[in-house]
Amino acid sequence: MLVADRSFELANVTVADVGDAARSGFLVKIVNRAETFLFGFKNADAKNEFLLLISHAKAGVFADLSGPPPPMPMPLMPVHSEREDDDGAVSSDQRKRMDEYIDTLDIHIARREFDAATSLVLQLKQQAGATAGLRDVRQAADSHTADLARLILADLLIPCSSRKQVTQNVGLLHRLGWDKEAKGAFLAARSATIKNRTRQLKLEGNTQLYIRELAIVYFRLIRNTCEWYSELFADPTMISALIAWVRQEMAGYAVIFRRHVFHEMQRFQVIASCLNHTLAEVDILGHAGLDLKFMLDQEFFPDLTSCIRSYESRCLALLTKVASEDSLQVASKVSTENYPSAAAIFGPHIPIVSTVSRLDESLTEFGNELQFIVRDSLYSQVVASVLAVIEGVLKQFLTILRKRESGYTRELALLVSTQAVISWVIPRAAAHLDRIFGRTVSDIHNLEQRLEAFPLSLQDVFCQKHSVAISKMTFDFVTADFVIDSTVTDAMQPSPQMEQLLGQLGVVARDLDQWPSLSKRSILSSLIDCLFVQMIDHRNWENNGSKRMFSHYGVHQLVLDIHFLLRVCGSLVSKSTNNMANRVCEKALRSYFAANANKGREMMNKSWYDARVLTTMHRLGFSFPDFGNGFEHRSQQSFDTGARESPEPS
């Protein structure tokens, strides 16, 4: 009893006849992928029988490569057993000769003597076709032709066959009329050859070397295949099959390239090196008359854009982390030389926080990496990624300003850094990309103009945020009590809460003195404006659904506080702020008169308010910083002058 030690898939097995010489011992070589076995037989007949069985079996395995298979040869009955004489009887000698031809043909096929078998089957078909009454012989010849063609196709499908062997097999199939099947089998065998050679390559941790060897294998075998194809298949109608095959193999190369280069997130320098190795081999094909660069661009363009977007995402993630951990203290000062717009704002040097410094470094590294793979087709994606990185950092600054409590000094540093991004980082990035693309990258240059209003937006956020904070810890109009039952006298003064509010404005003013590039007057004016925006908000004039009430003393105290604030701030008070102050005073007076129409208590005039304000300003004059028309180290006469020139509520 025989027991099988191992079994192989027939489609992956290649069987070759070693020869019938006495020294070879009637051997057959069987190749299964990377394994090779030698089997010996007692005699040549046993070996030929084995080869015939393998050939018949493989003919069935590869039947789908050439469409619907022809019918398998039917067992030949003696030719003389059934005769169909159309025009008359066939001589017994002629019939005998035909039987001998068929027997000889079987022997040639069994021995894999394809050349002799092809000649004989063609001769048999010619004679059977020329002689009437040999329909059964014609059927036998057709069946043997299909059988022979399948065996030759199976031989042609063996990968890594020599050019001589391939040429012989294609020639035999052409003689048999199987050109279409020969074309399919030839291209399938060449694909298998490329796969086998590719499997022999070793990665060994060096991606660039592996891709270089892979490109050599793929594109040189493609070139050889094209040369062979033009010699083997002269029919111009078959060129389309070759082009489709080349595109298929290019796609296969792109899959391997993508897996080892793009999916592994290699640096742009490594990607560029691998692309250069590929282009070098493609250029060799171009010299041979086959230009595949357009196919290469089509295959790799989506991957290159995806790689740039991935780099953009990594940059944004890094910069987001840096911004969240930034202490907002000045990390360094950079020169504004060669950047006139920045020099006009900052002077010779720009103080920047660490996030701005890291942004500049990231954009420089981005450009240095891009120069390896830069091409015009990637222009839009490069510009979009650079814009996304810059705008992402500016959005982080806006988020930090809104949500983090860092103090006046550090948040003012953030405002300065925002201006530095627009006036210094963007021009540097634009100049770098100009050098890389060899032309003006107008989209980045225009970004400076498009974002020039962004620092003012952050300044507004700063003022809105701190106006609320200042009012809550000093003069909180929302919770203030204006129904105090007290008497209005000449000794009345602005409330301590209003003095504290002005003190906080003084702190902001002193901090602004450290940042000459910021508009001190504009920021202080916006802060004051935001204070009155809160006061005029209709929600602050209601208390549990009822209107806010004011006593005689309370309404005078509110008007006096507002009058004091406007006189101290002087020219910092804008026209719109003065109008809002008038509206606040008017609403308070209307509320008082609506509730106290019949009491007839005396209301103080403008001179009374002026006197109270001047007295307080004289008392606190040396405690305030220099803002507005100037307030520090002023005499009583200066206060009088300032009072006459300052805006006031009517």
DAHU-V960474 format. One line per field, one symbol per residue. ss: DSSP state (A for helix, B for strand, O for the rest). psi: psi as a letter, one per 20 degrees, with the letter a starting at -180 (. if undefined). A space follows every 50 residues. Layout:
ss->???
psi->???
This chain:
ss->OOOOOOOOOAAABBBBBBBOOOOOOOBBBBBBOOBBBBBBOOOAAAAAAA AAAAAAAAAAAOAAAAOOOOOOOOOOOOAAAOOOOOOOOOOAAAAAAAAA AAAAAAAAAAOOOAAAAAAAAAAAAAAAAAOOOOAAAAAAAAAAAAAAAA AAAAAAOOOOOOAAAAAAAAAAAAAAOOAAAAAAAAAAAAAAAAAAAAAO OOOOOOAAAAAAAAAAAAAAAAAAAAAAAAAAOOOAAAAAAAAAAAAAAA AAAAAAAAAAAAOOOOOAAAAAAAAAAAAAAAAAAAAOOOOOAAAAAAAA AAAAAAAAAAAAAAAAAAAAAAAAAOOOOOOBBBBOOOOAAAAAAAOOBB BBOAAAAAAAAAAAAAAAAAOOOOOAAAAAAAAAAAAAAAAAAAAAAAAA AAAOOOOAAAAAAAAAAAAAAAAAAAAAAAAAAAAAAOOOOAAAAAAAAA OOOAAAAAAAAAAAAAAAAAAAAOOOOOOOOOOOOOOOOOOOOOOAAAAA AAAAAAAAAAAAOOOOOOOAAAAAAAAAAAAAAAAAOAAAABBOOBBOOO OAAAAAAAAAAAAAAAAAAAAAOOAAAAAAAAAAAAAAAAAAAAAOOOOO OOOOOAAAAAAAAAAAAAAAAAAOOOOOOOOOOOOAAAAAAAAAAOOOOO
psi->ppppgqqqphhjpppqphrjqhhiklqppppndjqpqppqqhrhghghgg hgggggghhhgjhiikapqqqqpqppqphihopoogirqpqhggghhghh ggghghggghjkmhghhggghhgghgghhipqjlhhggghggghgggghh ghghhhipqkqrhgggggghgghghijlgghggghghhhhghgggghhhi qpgkingggghghggggghhhgggghggghhhniohiihhhgghgghghg hgghgggghiggijlqqhggggghhhgghghhhhhhhjjnojhhhgghgi ghhghhgghgggghgggghggghhipikqphrpqqjpjnhhhhhgibhqp pqrhggghgggghghgghghihjqqhhjgghgghggghgghgghhggggg hhhpoirgghhhhhgghghhggiggghggghghghgikrpnhhhhihghh jhighhghhgggggghhggghhiennhgiqokkpnrppriiqrqqhhhhh ghhhhhggghhhhinhiqogggghghggghghhghiphhjjqoliqqpqp rggghhgghgggggghhghciiorghghghghhggggggggghhilhjhk qppqahhgggggghghhhhjgiiqanrcipiplqrhhhhgghhhiqqqq.
